[in-house]
Amino acid sequence: MKMKKMCIYIAMGSLISLASCSKFDEINTNPETPVQVNSSMLATRIILNLANQPTQKSFMQPYLLTKEIAWTELVEGYQYNGFGEGSISMNAINDAHFMGQYASTDVLANSYNGLMYFARAVKFYEATMSVGDIPYKEALKGESDKTYFPKYDSQKEVFLGILDELEKADQLFASGAKFAGDPMYGGDITKWRKLVNSFALNVLIQLSKKEADADLNLKGRFQSILTNKPIFTANADNFQLVRSDKSGQTYPFYKISNSFVIYPVVSTEIINRLKQYQDRRLFFYANPSALQIANGKQVSDFDAYVGIDPSLAFGDIADLKKKNDYSKLNDRYTELVSGEPTQQYSYAHLCFVIAEAAARGWVTESSVNWYKKGIEAAMKFIAENTPNTSQYTHNMPLDGAYIASAIASYGNQFPAAKEGQIEAIMTQKYLASFLQGRINPYYDYRRTGYPKWKINPASSLNADDPTKIPVRWRYPASEYNYNGQNLDEALARQYGGKDEINQLMWLLK
């Protein structure tokens, strides 16, 4: 009898326990929190990861590397050519393949898979551009194939894979439909096709030193895309985030809660070139020197704008700043909550890519015409995203009449010789990239040598060769710790076993 009662008590206790657990789960479940993701949620996260940029000081870091900004707080590695580890992490896209699997129809699955292939192409491109050879064929297979230590593929194999994935992305978007979860283009598959193909042209031009490689077929691929596929045709196609006054959507260097607004100074690399060409973008990028205004210069005077050489020793920069004879950023970068859209890839950038391809003889297009289109697009982008008040324009507007005359002037000065054309194209591409596109101008510089940035061996943090700007980052410590054997093989294959920032990757040979 006692045993029977005990069993009853245990059973009752178990029921109470189960009921309590059920009640606990019910109480602690937030009905507004999703318990299962869907395709659109994944798409939003992946797209924003591709398009967004960090804020405040971190936002400025790429532009120290590209010599657009001199930093006056303390010594910054990028400003003085000090490189550390690169990143080859693929965490941002490790679940991208689920977008197609969760799609409600096959047609939508095509769109989401198109986005997956594009995201993969971008991330593998960024990784290989950073360090050289990377895991590619065996990457992202830890969950599916239990491949936890992926082998490294040659950079050539990686680029062939990237170009193939971009081709697949274009085909899938072409057979897809408008999809949800897209904060950039509203799910418009035509705009996504334009982006995919425009980015493919950028990838191809970055391979310019491999022009003779039959496997890559750079000229054939470039001409085919330009002739047969949709690409950017206007600033409206830009892959960019439009900023607003909503939380998390403000311009990355807006002044509120940003204690770093006092440190950036516009560099001589930007200001001197704009003054040389009497280019009014100067008045939209910078503010005049306080000392020059005090001495009687007008805000509309080119000579009122003074850059600081970012290669100067930090102590010299600090002394110059004390004199108040320098140009800080135009107020539109700090005073306007929405600032300007932040671009990852733009129509202007594409125009200069096509201009370079034409100068190299890859296509039969006119290099000078695409060169002028790029300048026009860059100027119109600034004009359309800047309030027409003297605070931001300094009474030197980028109106239609000025833009037309500037384009004509640049066209008349366009060199006849190939090398001169490439230098002019790279210079204008650089000027159009002010606080836009992150480190893209650096990729062009290490590939072409343009624009010719000043290097000061006395201030350089490039210990192995202070006369050069490094051409790569070192592999991350995590690869040494967890995938060391495969990394050692890749280092021996590429760099004689030495993971050093001045070693030339295959892309640059």
RACORDA-V816787 format. One record per pair of residues at least 12 apart in sequence whose ideal C-beta (glycine too) atoms are under 10 Angstrom apart, sorted by the first residue. I is the first residue (numbers start at 0). J is the second residue. If there is no record, write none. Layout:
((I;J) (I;J))
This chain:
((35;101) (36;94) (36;97) (36;98) (36;101) (37;97) (37;98) (37;101) (37;102) (37;103) (37;179) (37;180) (38;97) (38;98) (38;99) (38;100) (38;101) (38;102) (38;103) (38;107) (38;108) (38;110) (38;111) (38;114) (38;178) (38;179) (38;180) (39;98) (39;101) (39;102) (39;107) (39;111) (39;178) (39;179) (39;180) (39;181) (39;186) (40;98) (40;101) (40;179) (40;180) (41;92) (41;94) (41;95) (41;96) (41;97) (41;98) (41;99) (41;100) (41;101) (41;111) (41;114) (41;115) (41;180) (42;95) (42;98) (42;102) (42;110) (42;111) (42;114) (42;115) (42;118) (42;178) (42;179) (42;180) (42;181) (42;182) (42;186) (43;179) (43;180) (43;181) (43;182) (43;183) (44;91) (44;92) (44;94) (44;95) (44;180) (45;91) (45;92) (45;94) (45;95) (45;98) (45;111) (45;114) (45;115) (45;117) (45;118) (45;121) (45;122) (45;180) (46;114) (46;117) (46;118) (46;180) (46;181) (46;182) (46;183) (46;184) (46;191) (46;238) (46;240) (47;91) (47;182) (47;183) (47;240) (47;247) (48;90) (48;91) (48;92) (48;118) (48;121) (48;122) (49;91) (49;92) (49;114) (49;117) (49;118) (49;121) (49;122) (49;125) (49;183) (49;238) (49;343) (49;344) (50;182) (50;183) (50;238) (50;239) (50;240) (50;341) (50;342) (50;343) (50;344) (51;182) (51;240) (51;247) (51;248) (51;251) (51;341) (51;343) (52;240) (52;251) (52;252) (52;341) (52;342) (52;343) (52;434) (52;435) (52;436) (52;437) (53;251) (54;247) (54;249) (54;250) (54;251) (54;252) (54;253) (54;256) (54;257) (54;259) (55;251) (55;252) (55;253) (55;256) (55;257) (55;258) (55;259) (55;260) (56;70) (56;72) (56;75) (56;252) (56;257) (56;258) (56;259) (56;260) (56;262) (56;263) (57;251) (57;259) (58;250) (58;251) (58;252) (58;257) (58;259) (58;263) (58;332) (58;341) (58;434) (58;437) (59;75) (59;77) (59;251) (59;252) (59;259) (59;262) (59;263) (59;328) (59;434) (60;75) (60;76) (60;77) (60;78) (60;437) (60;438) (61;77) (61;432) (61;434) (61;435) (61;436) (61;437) (61;438) (61;439) (61;440) (61;441) (62;77) (62;78) (62;263) (62;265) (62;266) (62;269) (62;309) (62;432) (62;433) (62;434) (62;435) (62;436) (62;437) (62;438) (62;440) (63;75) (63;76) (63;77) (63;78) (63;79) (63;263) (63;266) (63;309) (64;76) (64;77) (64;78) (64;80) (64;82) (64;437) (64;438) (64;440) (64;441) (64;444) (64;468) (64;469) (65;77) (65;266) (65;268) (65;269) (65;309) (65;429) (65;432) (65;433) (65;434) (65;436) (65;437) (65;438) (65;439) (65;440) (65;441) (65;442) (65;443) (65;444) (65;450) (65;452) (66;78) (66;80) (66;266) (66;267) (66;268) (66;269) (66;308) (66;309) (66;310) (66;429) (66;440) (66;441) (66;444) (66;450) (66;452) (66;453) (66;454) (66;468) (67;263) (67;265) (67;266) (67;268) (67;269) (67;270) (67;284) (67;306) (67;309) (67;429) (67;430) (67;432) (67;433) (67;434) (67;435) (67;440) (68;262) (68;263) (68;264) (68;265) (68;266) (68;268) (68;269) (68;307) (68;309) (68;328) (68;433) (68;434) (69;262) (69;263) (69;264) (69;265) (69;266) (69;267) (69;268) (69;306) (69;307) (69;308) (69;309) (69;310) (69;311) (69;313) (69;316) (69;319) (69;320) (69;325) (70;259) (70;262) (70;263) (70;264) (70;266) (70;307) (70;309) (70;313) (70;316) (71;261) (71;262) (71;263) (71;264) (71;307) (71;313) (71;316) (71;317) (71;319) (71;320) (71;321) (71;325) (71;327) (72;258) (72;259) (72;261) (72;262) (72;263) (72;313) (72;317) (73;262) (73;313) (73;317) (74;312) (74;313) (74;314) (74;316) (74;458) (74;460) (75;262) (75;309) (75;313) (75;460) (76;460) (76;461) (77;309) (77;438) (77;441) (77;460) (78;266) (78;309) (78;310) (78;311) (78;313) (78;316) (78;458) (78;460) (79;309) (79;310) (79;311) (79;312) (79;313) (79;455) (79;458) (79;459) (79;460) (79;461) (79;465) (80;310) (80;452) (80;454) (80;455) (80;456) (80;458) (80;459) (80;460) (80;461) (80;462) (80;464) (80;465) (80;466) (80;467) (80;468) (80;469) (80;500) (81;459) (81;460) (81;461) (81;462) (81;469) (81;500) (82;129) (82;460) (82;461) (82;468) (82;469) (82;470) (82;471) (82;472) (82;473) (82;499) (82;500) (82;501) (83;469) (83;472) (83;473) (83;475) (83;500) (84;129) (84;130) (84;472) (84;473) (84;474) (84;475) (84;476) (84;477) (84;478) (84;479) (84;498) (85;125) (85;126) (85;127) (85;128) (85;129) (85;130) (85;131) (85;133) (85;471) (85;472) (85;473) (85;474) (85;475) (85;478) (85;500) (86;122) (86;125) (86;126) (86;129) (86;130) (86;472) (86;474) (86;475) (86;477) (87;122) (87;123) (87;125) (87;126) (87;127) (87;129) (87;130) (87;131) (87;132) (87;133) (87;134) (87;138) (87;151) (87;472) (87;474) (87;475) (87;477) (87;478) (88;122) (88;126) (88;475) (88;477) (89;118) (89;119) (89;122) (89;123) (89;126) (89;133) (89;134) (89;135) (89;138) (89;139) (89;149) (90;122) (90;139) (91;118) (91;121) (91;122) (92;114) (92;115) (92;118) (92;119) (92;121) (92;122) (92;123) (92;138) (92;139) (93;138) (93;139) (93;141) (93;142) (94;115) (94;139) (94;142) (95;111) (95;112) (95;114) (95;115) (95;116) (95;117) (95;118) (95;119) (95;122) (95;139) (96;111) (96;112) (96;115) (96;116) (96;119) (96;139) (96;142) (96;143) (97;111) (97;115) (98;110) (98;111) (98;112) (98;113) (98;114) (98;115) (98;118) (98;178) (98;180) (99;111) (99;112) (99;113) (99;114) (99;115) (99;116) (99;171) (100;112) (102;175) (102;176) (102;178) (103;179) (104;175) (104;176) (105;174) (105;175) (105;176) (106;174) (106;175) (106;176) (106;177) (106;178) (106;188) (107;175) (107;176) (107;177) (107;178) (107;179) (107;186) (108;171) (108;175) (108;176) (108;178) (109;170) (109;171) (109;172) (109;173) (109;174) (109;175) (109;176) (109;178) (109;188) (110;171) (110;172) (110;173) (110;174) (110;175) (110;176) (110;177) (110;178) (110;179) (110;181) (110;186) (110;188) (110;191) (111;171) (111;172) (111;175) (111;178) (111;179) (111;180) (112;167) (112;168) (112;170) (112;171) (112;172) (112;174) (112;175) (113;167) (113;168) (113;169) (113;170) (113;171) (113;172) (113;173) (113;174) (113;175) (113;178) (113;188) (113;191) (113;192) (113;195) (114;168) (114;171) (114;172) (114;175) (114;178) (114;180) (114;181) (114;186) (114;188) (114;191) (114;195) (115;164) (115;167) (115;168) (115;171) (116;161) (116;163) (116;164) (116;165) (116;166) (116;167) (116;168) (116;169) (116;170) (116;171) (116;172) (116;195) (117;164) (117;165) (117;167) (117;168) (117;169) (117;171) (117;172) (117;191) (117;192) (117;194) (117;195) (117;198) (117;199) (118;164) (118;168) (119;135) (119;138) (119;139) (119;160) (119;161) (119;164) (119;165) (119;167) (119;168) (120;160) (120;161) (120;162) (120;163) (120;164) (120;165) (120;166) (120;167) (120;168) (120;195) (120;198) (120;199) (120;202) (121;161) (121;164) (121;165) (121;195) (121;198) (121;202) (121;238) (121;343) (121;344) (122;138) (122;139) (122;161) (123;135) (123;138) (123;139) (123;152) (123;157) (123;158) (123;160) (123;161) (123;164) (124;157) (124;158) (124;161) (124;162) (124;164) (124;165) (124;198) (124;201) (124;202) (124;205) (125;437) (125;438) (126;138) (126;157) (127;152) (127;153) (127;154) (127;155) (127;156) (127;157) (127;158) (127;160) (127;161) (127;504) (127;505) (127;506) (128;154) (128;157) (128;158) (128;202) (128;205) (128;438) (128;439) (128;441) (128;442) (128;445) (128;471) (128;472) (128;504) (128;506) (129;438) (129;442) (129;471) (129;472) (129;473) (129;474) (129;475) (129;504) (130;151) (130;154) (130;471) (130;472) (130;473) (130;474) (130;475) (130;478) (130;486) (130;489) (130;493) (130;498) (130;504) (131;151) (131;153) (131;154) (131;157) (131;470) (131;471) (131;472) (131;474) (131;489) (131;490) (131;492) (131;493) (131;494) (131;498) (131;502) (131;503) (131;504) (131;505) (131;506) (131;507) (132;150) (132;151) (132;152) (132;153) (132;154) (132;155) (132;156) (132;157) (132;474) (132;485) (132;486) (132;488) (132;489) (132;490) (132;492) (132;493) (132;494) (132;504) (132;505) (133;149) (133;151) (133;152) (133;153) (133;154) (133;156) (133;157) (133;474) (133;478) (133;486) (133;489) (134;146) (134;148) (134;149) (134;150) (134;151) (134;152) (134;157) (134;478) (134;482) (134;485) (134;486) (134;489) (135;149) (135;150) (135;151) (135;152) (135;153) (135;154) (135;156) (135;157) (135;158) (135;159) (135;160) (135;161) (136;149) (136;150) (136;151) (136;152) (136;156) (136;157) (136;160) (137;149) (137;150) (137;151) (137;152) (137;485) (138;150) (138;151) (138;152) (138;157) (138;160) (147;481) (147;482) (148;481) (148;482) (148;483) (148;484) (148;485) (148;486) (149;482) (149;485) (150;482) (150;484) (150;485) (150;486) (150;488) (150;489) (151;474) (151;478) (151;482) (151;485) (151;486) (151;487) (151;488) (151;489) (151;490) (151;492) (151;493) (152;489) (153;489) (153;492) (153;493) (153;505) (154;206) (154;209) (154;489) (154;493) (154;504) (154;505) (154;506) (154;507) (154;508) (155;206) (155;209) (155;212) (155;214) (155;215) (155;505) (155;506) (156;214) (156;505) (157;505) (157;506) (158;202) (158;203) (158;205) (158;206) (158;209) (158;212) (158;214) (158;215) (158;505) (158;506) (159;212) (159;214) (159;215) (161;198) (161;199) (161;202) (162;199) (162;202) (162;203) (162;206) (162;215) (162;216) (162;217) (162;220) (164;195) (164;199) (165;195) (165;196) (165;198) (165;199) (165;200) (165;202) (165;203) (165;220) (165;224) (166;195) (166;196) (166;199) (166;220) (166;224) (166;228) (167;195) (168;191) (168;192) (168;194) (168;195) (168;196) (168;198) (168;199) (169;191) (169;192) (169;193) (169;194) (169;195) (169;196) (169;199) (169;224) (169;228) (169;229) (170;192) (170;195) (171;188) (171;191) (171;192) (171;195) (172;187) (172;188) (172;189) (172;190) (172;191) (172;192) (172;193) (172;194) (172;195) (172;196) (172;229) (173;188) (173;189) (173;191) (173;192) (173;195) (173;228) (173;229) (174;188) (175;188) (175;191) (175;192) (176;188) (177;189) (178;191) (182;240) (182;241) (182;248) (183;237) (183;238) (183;239) (183;240) (183;241) (183;343) (184;236) (184;238) (189;229) (189;236) (190;229) (190;231) (190;235) (190;236) (190;237) (190;238) (191;229) (191;238) (192;228) (192;229) (192;230) (193;228) (193;229) (193;230) (193;231) (193;232) (193;233) (193;236) (193;238) (193;346) (193;349) (194;229) (194;230) (194;231) (194;236) (194;237) (194;238) (194;343) (194;344) (194;349) (195;224) (195;228) (195;229) (195;230) (196;223) (196;224) (196;225) (196;227) (196;228) (196;229) (196;230) (196;231) (196;349) (197;224) (197;228) (197;229) (197;230) (197;231) (197;232) (197;236) (197;237) (197;238) (197;344) (197;345) (197;346) (197;348) (197;349) (197;352) (197;353) (198;230) (198;231) (198;238) (198;343) (198;344) (198;348) (198;349) (198;352) (199;220) (199;221) (199;223) (199;224) (199;228) (199;230) (200;220) (200;221) (200;224) (200;225) (200;228) (200;230) (200;231) (200;348) (200;349) (200;352) (200;353) (200;355) (200;356) (201;344) (201;348) (201;349) (201;351) (201;352) (201;439) (201;442) (202;217) (202;220) (202;352) (203;215) (203;216) (203;217) (203;218) (203;220) (203;221) (203;224) (203;352) (203;356) (203;361) (204;217) (204;221) (204;349) (204;351) (204;352) (204;353) (204;354) (204;355) (204;356) (204;359) (204;361) (204;442) (204;443) (204;446) (204;447) (205;352) (205;439) (205;442) (205;443) (205;446) (205;506) (205;507) (206;220) (206;221) (206;446) (206;505) (206;506) (207;355) (207;356) (207;359) (207;361) (207;421) (207;443) (207;446) (207;447) (207;506) (208;446) (208;447) (208;503) (208;505) (208;506) (208;507) (208;508) (209;505) (209;506) (209;507) (209;508) (210;359) (210;360) (210;361) (217;356) (217;359) (217;361) (218;356) (218;359) (218;360) (218;361) (218;362) (219;361) (220;361) (221;352) (221;353) (221;356) (221;359) (221;361) (221;362) (222;356) (222;361) (222;362) (222;363) (222;364) (225;353) (225;356) (225;357) (225;361) (225;362) (225;363) (225;364) (226;362) (230;346) (230;349) (230;352) (230;353) (231;344) (231;345) (231;346) (231;347) (231;348) (231;349) (231;350) (231;353) (231;376) (232;346) (232;349) (232;372) (233;346) (233;376) (233;379) (234;340) (234;342) (234;345) (234;346) (234;347) (234;375) (234;376) (234;377) (234;379) (234;380) (234;383) (234;384) (235;346) (236;344) (236;345) (236;346) (236;349) (237;340) (237;341) (237;342) (237;343) (237;344) (237;345) (237;346) (237;347) (237;348) (237;349) (237;376) (237;380) (237;435) (238;340) (238;342) (238;343) (238;344) (238;345) (238;346) (238;348) (238;436) (239;339) (239;340) (239;341) (239;342) (239;343) (239;344) (239;345) (239;380) (239;384) (239;435) (239;436) (240;340) (240;341) (240;342) (240;343) (241;337) (241;339) (241;340) (241;341) (241;384) (242;335) (242;336) (242;337) (242;338) (242;339) (242;340) (242;341) (242;384) (243;336) (243;337) (244;335) (244;336) (244;337) (245;336) (245;337) (248;336) (248;337) (249;335) (249;336) (249;337) (249;338) (250;331) (250;332) (250;333) (250;334) (250;335) (250;336) (250;337) (250;338) (250;339) (250;340) (250;341) (250;434) (251;332) (251;338) (251;341) (251;434) (252;328) (252;332) (252;333) (252;338) (252;341) (252;434) (253;332) (253;333) (253;334) (253;335) (253;336) (253;337) (253;338) (254;330) (254;332) (254;333) (254;334) (254;335) (254;336) (255;333) (255;336) (257;333) (259;333) (260;327) (260;328) (260;332) (260;333) (260;334) (261;320) (261;327) (261;333) (262;320) (262;327) (263;327) (263;328) (263;332) (263;333) (263;434) (264;285) (264;305) (264;306) (264;307) (264;309) (264;316) (264;319) (264;320) (264;325) (264;326) (264;327) (264;328) (265;281) (265;284) (265;285) (265;286) (265;304) (265;305) (265;306) (265;307) (265;309) (265;325) (265;326) (265;327) (265;328) (265;329) (265;433) (265;434) (266;285) (266;306) (266;307) (266;308) (266;309) (266;310) (266;325) (266;326) (266;452) (266;453) (267;305) (267;306) (267;307) (267;308) (267;309) (267;310) (267;311) (267;325) (267;326) (267;453) (268;306) (268;307) (268;308) (268;309) (268;310) (268;429) (268;430) (268;440) (268;450) (268;451) (268;452) (268;453) (269;281) (269;284) (269;285) (269;304) (269;306) (269;309) (269;326) (269;429) (269;430) (269;433) (269;434) (269;450) (270;284) (270;285) (270;288) (270;301) (270;304) (270;305) (270;306) (270;307) (270;325) (270;326) (271;304) (271;305) (271;306) (271;308) (271;453) (272;306) (272;426) (272;427) (272;429) (272;430) (272;450) (273;285) (273;301) (273;304) (273;306) (273;430) (273;433) (274;301) (274;302) (274;304) (274;305) (274;306) (275;301) (275;426) (276;374) (276;405) (276;408) (276;409) (276;412) (276;426) (276;427) (276;430) (277;301) (277;405) (277;408) (278;301) (278;374) (278;378) (278;397) (278;401) (278;405) (278;408) (278;409) (278;427) (278;430) (279;299) (279;301) (279;378) (279;381) (279;382) (279;392) (279;393) (279;395) (279;396) (279;397) (279;398) (279;401) (279;402) (279;405) (280;374) (280;377) (280;378) (280;381) (280;382) (280;395) (280;397) (280;405) (280;430) (280;431) (280;433) (281;301) (281;303) (281;304) (281;306) (281;326) (281;329) (281;393) (281;395) (281;430) (282;298) (282;299) (282;300) (282;301) (282;303) (282;304) (282;329) (282;381) (282;385) (282;389) (282;391) (282;392) (282;393) (282;394) (282;395) (282;396) (282;397) (283;329) (283;331) (283;332) (283;339) (283;378) (283;381) (283;382) (283;384) (283;385) (283;391) (283;392) (283;393) (283;395) (283;396) (283;397) (283;433) (284;304) (284;326) (284;328) (284;329) (284;331) (284;332) (284;381) (284;430) (284;433) (284;434) (285;303) (285;304) (285;305) (285;306) (285;325) (285;326) (285;327) (285;328) (285;329) (285;332) (285;393) (285;433) (286;298) (286;303) (286;304) (286;325) (286;326) (286;327) (286;328) (286;329) (286;330) (286;331) (286;332) (286;333) (286;390) (286;391) (286;393) (287;299) (287;300) (287;301) (287;302) (287;303) (287;304) (287;305) (287;325) (287;326) (287;327) (287;329) (287;393) (288;302) (288;303) (288;304) (288;305) (288;306) (288;322) (288;323) (288;324) (288;325) (288;326) (288;327) (289;303) (289;305) (289;322) (289;323) (289;324) (289;325) (289;326) (289;327) (290;303) (290;305) (290;322) (290;323) (290;324) (290;325) (291;303) (291;304) (291;305) (291;323) (291;324) (291;325) (291;326) (292;323) (293;323) (293;324) (294;324) (297;393) (297;394) (298;389) (298;390) (298;392) (298;393) (298;394) (298;395) (299;389) (299;392) (299;393) (299;394) (299;395) (300;393) (300;395) (301;395) (303;326) (303;393) (304;325) (304;326) (304;393) (305;319) (305;322) (305;323) (305;324) (305;325) (305;326) (306;325) (306;326) (307;319) (307;320) (307;324) (307;325) (307;326) (308;453) (308;455) (308;458) (309;452) (309;453) (309;455) (309;458) (310;452) (310;453) (310;454) (310;455) (310;456) (310;457) (310;458) (310;459) (311;453) (311;455) (311;457) (311;458) (312;455) (312;457) (312;458) (313;458) (314;458) (315;455) (315;458) (316;458) (328;433) (328;434) (329;381) (329;385) (329;390) (329;391) (329;392) (329;393) (329;433) (329;434) (330;386) (330;388) (330;390) (330;391) (330;393) (331;381) (331;384) (331;385) (331;386) (331;388) (331;390) (331;391) (331;392) (332;391) (332;433) (332;434) (334;386) (334;390) (334;391) (335;384) (335;385) (335;386) (335;390) (335;391) (337;384) (338;384) (338;385) (338;434) (339;380) (339;381) (339;383) (339;384) (339;385) (339;434) (339;435) (340;380) (340;383) (340;384) (340;435) (341;434) (341;435) (341;436) (341;437) (342;380) (342;431) (342;432) (342;434) (342;435) (342;436) (342;437) (342;439) (343;435) (343;436) (343;437) (343;439) (344;435) (344;436) (344;439) (345;373) (345;376) (345;377) (345;380) (345;431) (345;432) (345;435) (345;436) (345;439) (346;372) (346;373) (346;375) (346;376) (346;377) (346;379) (346;380) (347;372) (347;373) (347;374) (347;375) (347;376) (347;377) (347;378) (347;379) (347;380) (347;427) (347;428) (347;431) (347;432) (347;435) (347;436) (348;373) (348;376) (348;377) (348;428) (348;431) (348;432) (348;435) (348;436) (348;439) (348;440) (349;369) (349;372) (349;373) (349;376) (350;368) (350;369) (350;370) (350;371) (350;372) (350;373) (350;374) (350;375) (350;376) (350;377) (350;424) (350;427) (350;428) (350;431) (351;366) (351;369) (351;370) (351;372) (351;373) (351;374) (351;376) (351;377) (351;423) (351;424) (351;425) (351;426) (351;427) (351;428) (351;429) (351;431) (351;432) (351;443) (352;369) (352;373) (352;424) (352;428) (352;443) (353;365) (353;366) (353;368) (353;369) (353;370) (353;372) (353;373) (353;424) (354;366) (354;367) (354;368) (354;369) (354;370) (354;371) (354;372) (354;373) (354;374) (354;413) (354;420) (354;421) (354;423) (354;424) (354;425) (354;427) (354;428) (355;369) (355;370) (355;373) (355;420) (355;421) (355;424) (355;425) (355;428) (355;443) (355;447) (356;369) (356;424) (357;369) (357;370) (357;420) (357;424) (358;370) (358;413) (358;414) (358;416) (358;417) (358;418) (358;419) (358;420) (358;421) (358;422) (358;423) (358;424) (359;417) (359;420) (359;421) (360;417) (366;413) (366;414) (366;417) (366;420) (366;421) (366;423) (366;424) (367;409) (367;410) (367;411) (367;413) (367;414) (367;415) (367;420) (367;423) (367;424) (368;410) (368;413) (369;424) (370;406) (370;409) (370;410) (370;413) (370;420) (370;423) (370;424) (370;427) (370;428) (371;405) (371;406) (371;407) (371;409) (371;410) (371;413) (371;427) (372;406) (373;406) (373;409) (373;424) (373;427) (373;428) (373;430) (373;431) (374;402) (374;405) (374;406) (374;408) (374;409) (374;410) (374;427) (374;428) (374;430) (374;431) (375;402) (375;403) (375;405) (375;406) (375;409) (376;431) (377;397) (377;402) (377;427) (377;428) (377;430) (377;431) (377;432) (377;433) (377;435) (378;397) (378;398) (378;399) (378;401) (378;402) (378;405) (378;406) (378;431) (379;397) (379;399) (379;402) (380;397) (380;431) (380;435) (381;397) (381;402) (381;431) (381;433) (382;396) (382;397) (382;398) (382;399) (382;401) (382;402) (383;397) (385;397) (409;423) (409;427) (413;427) (418;447) (418;448) (418;449) (421;443) (421;447) (421;448) (421;449) (422;447) (422;448) (422;449) (422;450) (422;451) (423;449) (423;450) (424;443) (424;447) (424;449) (425;440) (425;443) (425;444) (425;446) (425;447) (425;448) (425;449) (425;450) (425;451) (426;440) (426;443) (426;449) (426;450) (426;451) (427;450) (428;440) (428;443) (428;447) (428;449) (428;450) (429;441) (429;443) (429;444) (429;449) (429;450) (429;452) (430;450) (440;452) (441;468) (441;469) (441;470) (442;506) (444;468) (444;470) (445;467) (445;468) (445;469) (445;470) (445;471) (445;503) (445;504) (445;506) (445;507) (446;470) (446;506) (446;507) (452;468) (454;466) (454;467) (454;468) (461;500) (461;501) (462;500) (462;501) (463;497) (463;499) (463;500) (463;501) (463;502) (464;499) (464;500) (464;501) (467;500) (467;501) (468;500) (468;501) (469;499) (469;500) (469;501) (469;502) (470;499) (470;500) (470;501) (470;502) (470;503) (470;504) (470;506) (470;507) (471;493) (471;494) (471;498) (471;499) (471;500) (471;501) (471;502) (471;503) (471;504) (471;506) (471;507) (472;498) (472;500) (473;498) (473;499) (473;500) (473;502) (474;486) (474;489) (474;490) (474;498) (478;498) (479;498) (486;498) (490;502) (492;505) (493;505))
